[in-house]
Amino acid sequence: MSMEKTLPGPAQVPGPADGRAAVAGYIGGIRDVVVLEMKQRLRSRGWYIMLGIWLVVIALVTALTWAGWNASMEVRNSMPVPDGTPQPTGPGSAIFEVVLAFVLLFALLVAPALSANAVNGDRAGGTLAILQVTLLTPGQILWGKFCAAWLAAIAFLAASAPFLVFAVLLGGLTPGHVLVSLLMLAVEVAVICGIGVGISALAGRPLFSIVVTYLTVAALVVGSLIAFGLGVQLTQGTVMANQPRYSAAEYGPGTYPGSPEYVCEGPLVEQDVLRTERVAWLLALNPYVVVADAIPYPERQGLQYYYSGGMIENISQGARAALAGPEGTYTCANGQVQPQYLEQATPLWPLGLALQLGLTGLLLWLGWRALRTPAGRLALGTRIA
């Protein structure tokens, strides 16, 4: 009996079709988790009740802002206004900025509640182990939970979009304001949902993950301001500046001398200043700064006598002033007249968004590591089935 030696065949190299099939399979697993999560969320009446309350609150905020603007215009029209003072274009800008600030506040409050128990809530209920023993990978489970929480939060943004469009129709704004603001709001909601899902995968108890997520959001919103205020005290420096000379005629009756024109004269003298540009990156972490600085406000030329920006626009101006430092804001710094309105020469929001995405990516990566099976160690009392 002769024995023939079998030679091994050529190695099978995965082709483009295999790669596409693998990607489609991975996305399909994420879709299955999203569908499962959304069915559970939409089955609850509480989600619809919250959406209805949200619509009523936004409508009420819009109506009150409109009424407040009309009242302020009546008071302003009863006062003497000097010639050349810019006239308001309409209540659209005021309504837009108030609604935008309120929607962002709501997103920062509600997004953690929609995401911070996405993973450990299933772990506490004993349903996470059912997903882990399927063919779903930890990445598919994590991305599915994230996308479901994000879509649930996006529904509230979609509900507020008509009010932002209504503000544009009232004048003073362009459709680009609505598009950019909604896009940045969606990105910020995605950041908060990613932080919540990552912490949820790391923490063992839903209550603990919710508290930590809210503390993280508070650190971004309030902590960034506190850190900037403390850090700027350590950045004392000097700048060369001379003295401004104002026109006495600008302080006549009925004028607004808040930002009068001036000329710089005299010798340059070293002045003590705070180098805010060294710690301006701390402000970039703030979600309000990211959204405000990304909105394309029109250039405001010739507003030396009168300027009253809205809430969001003033936040953007404050961030730009911090980034410009004393060379761009201190009166007569280097013998130059400083502009009263700072243009977006170097935007701050890309840096802030990059830092936020870096934090979100780190938490999601740690959460992915925590979802890998078999688990080497589990916290005491952790329910797996």
Secondary structure, 3 states (H helix, E strand, C coil): CCCCCCCCCCCCCCCHHHHHHHHHHHHHHHHHHHHHHHHHHHCCHHHHHHHHHHHHHHHHHHHHHHHHHHHHHHHHHCCCCCCCCCCCCCCHHHHHHHHHHHHHHHHHHHHHHHHCCCCHHHHHHCCHHHHHCCCCCHHHHHHHHHHHHHHHHHHHHHHHHHHHHHHHHCCCCCHHHHHHHHHHHHHHHHHHHHHHHHHHHHCCCHHHHHHHHHHHHHHHHHHHHHHHHHHHCCCEEEEEEEEEEECHHHHCCCCCCCCCCEEEEEEEEEEEEECHHHCHHHHHCCHHHHHHHHCCCCCCCCCCCCCCCCHHHHHHHHHHHHHHCHHHHCCCECCCCCCCCCCCCCCCHHHHHHHHHHHHHHHHHHHHHHHCCCCCCCCCCCCCC
